[in-house]
Amino acid sequence: MAGLTPFITAAQLRTTLGLSTYLALFDEDNTGDTDIVDGSDAVALCIKRAHVRVVSRLGILYNKIPDGTDAEISDLLVDAEINYAVGISFDRHPEYVKTYGEDKKRDAAFDQADATMEMIQAAILTIVDAPPAPSPANVGGVVIDSGQRVMIDSNDGCRNSGDY
């Protein structure tokens, strides 16, 4: 998992957060230069942590874990990764979250990412925009009916009508 390339970029995270919030959360040196901030270790770590949260939940479902270098990447996975990255971004500076009341955005981002990944795991949402999408391992199942249960008289003449 460590060698996988994230689905999102720093520019996508910046766009999602908004420039002023992005700089407040990641511009430790107050440069105001998005190119410097986009290339920072803090942004890279945030994106990597978000990516790990997404792919770790796919491992039980798919034979090949999607990678940021794949020709096509599911928009569902990108959405979940962005939401995780937003929540992780806000966790970097809890004082910012408290001061500007961003706790609802933080919580909503994590909740939406978790909900998306849970629905993918439960096969409620399916990855259809990045073929081939193998069927998740948890889809389907077999219910076996061993037949009708009946009361059978035992050899001693008593009915077998107790608990099974």
C-alpha positions in Angstrom: 0.0 0.0 0.0 2.9 2.4 0.7 3.9 2.5 -2.9 0.5 3.5 -4.3 0.0 6.9 -5.8 -2.9 9.0 -4.3 -6.0 9.7 -6.3 -6.0 13.5 -5.6 -3.6 16.3 -6.0 -2.7 19.3 -3.8 -4.5 21.5 -6.3 -7.8 19.6 -5.8 -7.4 19.8 -2.0 -6.8 23.5 -2.3 -9.8 24.0 -4.5 -12.0 22.0 -2.1 -10.8 23.8 1.0 -10.7 27.3 -0.6 -7.5 29.3 -0.9 -7.7 31.2 2.4 -8.5 28.1 4.5 -5.8 26.0 2.6 -3.2 28.6 3.3 -4.2 29.0 6.9 -3.9 25.2 7.4 -0.8 24.5 5.5 1.3 27.7 5.0 3.4 27.4 8.0 5.9 30.1 6.8 3.2 32.5 5.7 4.7 32.7 2.1 1.3 32.9 0.4 2.8 31.0 -2.5 0.5 28.1 -3.4 3.3 26.4 -5.4 5.5 26.2 -2.3 2.6 25.1 -0.1 1.4 22.5 -2.7 4.8 20.9 -2.7 5.2 20.9 1.1 5.6 17.8 3.2 2.5 18.7 5.2 0.2 18.6 2.2 1.9 15.4 0.9 1.4 13.7 4.2 -2.2 14.8 4.5 -3.0 13.4 1.0 -1.1 10.2 1.7 -3.0 9.6 4.9 -6.3 10.2 3.1 -5.3 7.7 0.4 -4.4 5.1 2.9 -7.8 5.4 4.5 -9.5 4.8 1.1 -7.4 1.9 -0.2 -7.3 0.1 3.1 -11.1 -0.3 2.9 -10.8 -1.6 -0.7 -8.3 -4.4 0.0 -11.0 -6.9 1.1 -13.1 -6.2 -1.9 -10.9 -6.0 -4.9 -8.0 -8.1 -6.2 -6.2 -5.1 -7.6 -6.2 -2.0 -5.5 -6.8 1.1 -7.7 -3.8 3.4 -8.0 -3.4 7.1 -8.9 -1.3 6.0 -11.9 -4.2 3.9 -13.4 -5.6 5.2 -16.7 -9.0 5.8 -15.1 -9.8 6.5 -11.5 -13.3 6.2 -10.0 -14.9 9.5 -9.1 -16.3 7.8 -6.0 -12.8 7.0 -4.7 -11.6 10.5 -5.6 -14.6 12.0 -3.7 -13.9 9.8 -0.6 -10.2 10.7 -0.7 -10.9 14.4 -0.9 -13.3 14.2 2.0 -10.8 12.3 4.1 -8.1 14.9 3.2 -10.4 17.8 4.2 -11.0 16.2 7.6 -7.3 15.5 8.1 -6.4 19.0 7.0 -8.7 20.5 9.7 -7.1 18.2 12.3 -3.8 19.8 11.7 -4.9 23.0 13.4 -7.7 22.5 15.9 -7.4 26.1 17.0 -8.4 27.2 13.5 -11.3 24.9 13.6 -12.4 26.2 16.9 -11.9 29.9 16.1 -13.7 29.8 12.7 -16.3 27.2 13.6 -15.1 24.7 11.0 -15.9 21.7 13.2 -19.1 21.0 11.2 -17.2 21.0 7.9 -14.6 18.7 9.4 -17.1 16.3 10.8 -19.2 16.3 7.6 -16.1 15.6 5.5 -15.2 12.5 7.6 -18.8 11.4 7.8 -19.3 11.6 4.0 -16.0 9.8 3.3 -16.9 7.0 5.8 -20.4 6.7 4.3 -19.1 6.5 0.8 -16.6 3.8 1.7 -19.1 1.9 3.7 -21.6 1.9 0.8 -18.8 0.7 -1.5 -18.0 -2.1 0.9 -21.6 -3.1 1.2 -22.0 -3.0 -2.6 -24.7 -0.3 -2.4 -22.4 2.0 -4.5 -20.5 0.4 -7.3 -17.4 1.6 -9.0 -18.7 1.8 -12.6 -16.8 4.7 -14.1 -13.3 3.1 -14.1 -13.6 -0.3 -15.9 -12.8 -3.0 -15.4 -14.5 -3.1 -12.0 -14.5 -6.6 -10.6 -17.4 -7.6 -8.4 -16.7 -7.1 -4.8 -16.1 -10.2 -2.8 -19.0 -9.5 -0.5 -21.7 -9.4 -3.1 -24.1 -12.3 -3.3 -24.2 -15.3 -1.0 -26.0 -18.6 -0.7 -28.8 -19.4 1.6 -29.3 -23.1 1.9 -32.7 -24.5 3.0 -32.3 -28.0 4.4 -36.0 -28.6 3.9 -39.1 -28.5 5.9 -38.8 -29.2 9.6 -41.4 -31.7 10.8 -42.3 -33.4 14.1 -41.1 -36.9 14.0 -42.3 -39.6 16.3 -39.3 -41.3 18.0 -38.9 -45.0 18.4 -40.3 -44.8 22.0 -43.6 -43.3 20.8 -42.9 -39.8 22.1 -43.2 -36.9 19.7 -40.1 -34.9 19.0 -41.8 -31.5 19.5 -39.3 -29.8 21.8 -36.7 -27.2 20.9 -34.5 -28.0 18.0 
